[in-house]
Structure formats: C-alpha cells, structure tokens
C-alpha cells in the first residue's frame, strides 16, 4: 500500500469515528481536550471534500458538521490583545467551554497545523470559516507565543516551526530568520549531544509533525533543505529503535497509552506499514495529512531486522546542575527487542521508562511490553510509568538483569508487567511463549501473578530483590538444540541464576550463549557490572 493510500485510510477511519461521535450541547465532540475536536473536524472535513473515496455517510452534511466544530474551536481563542493569554486556547474544557481558562499548550502544535489546514483546504471553506481562520492566524502571529529561549526540547521544536511558518505567512523577515537560526542551532545540538528527550512519546512525534508541517509550508529552497536535514535525522533516530510498530528501548517520558502498549503508531504506519493499523487511535493529530519520506537508510534499518542489531547511543543531558552522560542500549531482532538506559535519570514527572522487552505489534491481544520496576507512586498498577531510583541494571543482548536494593523505610514491592500468554509458574521462575519466541523470567523473592484481559501483573516483596529476563527466538533456540517449548522449560529450570544477599546484593547468570553475567551492589552504593569477567565498556556508544 502506498504512503498516500495509508494516509487516506487513516483519514477515512478517523472521519467515520468523528461522524459517529455525538455532538455535545456545546457543539463540540469532546471536553477532555480541545485539540481532539480540531483533529477530528479536520479529518471529517478532508474526507467530505475528497470525492475519490467512498464514504458511509452523506458528504455535504458531514462537511457542515466539520465546519461547525471548527468554528466552535476557533471562537474559543483568547483574542483580547490586553490578555496575558492572548492568542491561546483552553486545553481541557468546562461544561460551558467559553468559561474555560486558556492554556499555553494547544497553540504550540495546533497553531502551525491550523496554518497548514487553512492553506490546503481554503478553497472548500465557506466565507465564515475563511474569516474565522484568517482572524485566528493573525492573533496567533501577533501573540508571539513562540518567543522563548531555545533549550532544544519538544516545545522549542514547535516554536521553531511556528516562527518559520508565521514568519513566511506574514512576511516577517526577522521572525523567519529567527526560526531559521533556531532550526540550525537545534540540528547542530542534537547531532552533537543526541536527543535529551530520548524516545519520548508523544513528544518525539511533535518534533516530526512540527518540522514536517514547516517543510510543507516553507517556500525558501535553502530553509526547506535544512528542514529536510532535520527530518532525516529524526527518522533515522526513529528507525534505530523501530520494530514492527514498537518503539523499543528506554524512554525519557511516555503517556499511559504508550506504556505498556505502543499505541502512538500512526506516523509509523504511514512510513513503514509493516503492521496492521489498530482500531484504537488515541493520538490522531495530523498523521493523515503530514508525510515526509524517510531516507532510504532509515527505511532499511527499520524494515530489515533479519540479523540481530545492537544499538548503542550516548546522550548528553545538559542541566543547570551540570552535564550528565547517559547510555542507551537496545538489542533488536526480527521477533523481539530488549534494552533500556544504563543510568537512572530524574526525568520530568519521574517518567523515565528504564527498560523493557518489546514484542512487535499485533502478535497477541493486549500489551506488547514486558518490564519490572519499583514504583514511586501508590497507584502503580493503574499507571505503570513512575519508577524510583532503587534499580541497577545490566543489559546483554537478549538478557536483562535488574537488582532492587530498596531502603528499609520504603515499600518493598516491585511490579512486573507481562504480555498475555500462558505463563508457566515455578518457584522463582516464570516461562512463556509466543508464536516466535520463548521467554524465561527469574525473580529473586516469592511472587504473585494476576491475569487481566490484556496483561498479567507480577508483584514481589523484599527489600533485596532482583529480576532476570531472557528471550530467545524459536529459530535461535533450535540452533542451540532446544527443539520445543518443553525443552526450553527444562533448560530454564536447570539454568537458574545464583542470587545472594549475604555480604552484598548480587546475581550471577549464564545466558544461552554461555556468557557469564554478574551484577553486584553493596551497601555503600558500589556497583559492579561484569560480562564474561569484564566491566561494561561504553567506548562504543555514539550519538
């Protein structure tokens, strides 16, 4: 299926969802997030005016509905030039939307997308909608919301794109040049230091959308090429951690709908398309409209997983307190990926997703990630994103080791999140299988397992605890003489790790390729990480 066909598929599916969504008395579909109204209305409008596609509803009526929602959204902009929130929209809406307090977030991404949408579909607008968009865009420009110090994060990516788009739109040469300067500085920064917001969702896609939107809009050939250079970098970064819809490895931040199930997949679907488009699309945004073809290097990396690949990246975190170097590791095969971040870093809202095993999307019902963590919040089973600093890790190819030296004054429960499968339970061990892989999990302390409709939850208590996960494809298992799941279970039983908490918290494990892995933590905080007797070496890690 072509890129365009996949985009049309997304547009039509979201348009049908919008058409089937009853309007509230406010004239909007949603009050939880104003932006979803704009996105849904955009898709419904686009589908209604595209005569090349058949629709299960009447076009003209759908167009009128979309127009009415777009007008309702546009009228909620604060257009009072004396207001502190001039040019902004509310985010979450009160029962009476006009009573809602404006928020600085919606315009960041939505403002540029409005400019794109208005230009692309202007000839289909009625006079009232033309006027409403023109007025809103003028107020966005005059608000100057994009004037912030550039610290090279996702907010700045959107500010930079907006400077370019609105600088060109309003013939503001200074603003356009400011945007171009920010673009150049940002690309130079991430090439030198890596993306400090590593694999952060949905914010990584905001980088992609903002700069793709600017790439569509900008007429200056030199700036357009610089935007292409930025997008090439971003898509190569995405491809490095791609596995059939999954965004593998460590994450700086993440929303609940991406942990423990990769759900923000629409841009991946259009670009790579090697998995089925899921029915649930929690982040529609503008994947159906904005597309920049990734460089061939990125597509080759993402789609050719015939041989296992180790991805070793160094990331520099620049903070007011100083400079920290992080090291991200991922081992990616055609059937699974394993890895994470070697260092714990206190990310925004404590959302660092330290490590996991990822499976391709669509292999089974439910979640596609497996990981354990010591929760930082009481409702951890319902929100599996917030982890404490009491974890030490060792990554080696298809094996992940983690120790949890938990202080005596803290709750000592660790939580494990497992994909849906028939887990064989043994003392200190769980074993499972999918169509393509075998999985062995070892837990230092006794555990309980709870099955849910889309996942299984493990809980284990102990101030000194640990977990080892090893995954192997059936093909590789067969090459090692493991001819069946039953044979894998027997080998797993005979290959239990050596745990110790006497003088220090430690574990020693022999992996399926006979490598000896050791992880030790003593009471002073001294950490030893050994692979075949050698300390972990970060010299091969690059931006």
Secondary structure as UniProt FT lines:
FT   HELIX           3..20
FT   TURN            25..26
FT   HELIX           34..49
FT   TURN            51..52
FT   HELIX           59..75
FT   TURN            81..82
FT   TURN            84..87
FT   STRAND          89..90
FT   HELIX           97..99
FT   STRAND          102..103
FT   HELIX           106..121
FT   HELIX           122..124
FT   HELIX           127..143
FT   TURN            144..146
FT   HELIX           154..169
FT   TURN            170..171
FT   HELIX           173..193
FT   TURN            198..199
FT   TURN            201..202
FT   HELIX           203..217
FT   HELIX           221..240
FT   STRAND          242..243
FT   TURN            244..245
FT   STRAND          246..247
FT   TURN            256..258
FT   HELIX           266..271
FT   TURN            285..289
FT   HELIX           296..303
FT   STRAND          309..319
FT   TURN            320..321
FT   STRAND          322..332
FT   STRAND          336..341
FT   HELIX           348..350
FT   STRAND          355..359
FT   TURN            361..362
FT   STRAND          369..375
FT   TURN            378..382
FT   TURN            384..385
FT   STRAND          392..396
FT   TURN            397..398
FT   STRAND          399..405
FT   TURN            408..409
FT   STRAND          413..418
FT   STRAND          424..426
FT   TURN            427..428
FT   STRAND          429..433
FT   STRAND          437..443
FT   STRAND          447..451
FT   STRAND          456..461
FT   STRAND          464..473
FT   HELIX           474..479
FT   TURN            480..481
FT   HELIX           485..494
FT   STRAND          498..500
FT   STRAND          505..510
FT   TURN            512..513
FT   STRAND          516..521
FT   TURN            523..524
FT   STRAND          527..531
FT   TURN            532..533
FT   STRAND          534..535
FT   TURN            539..540
//
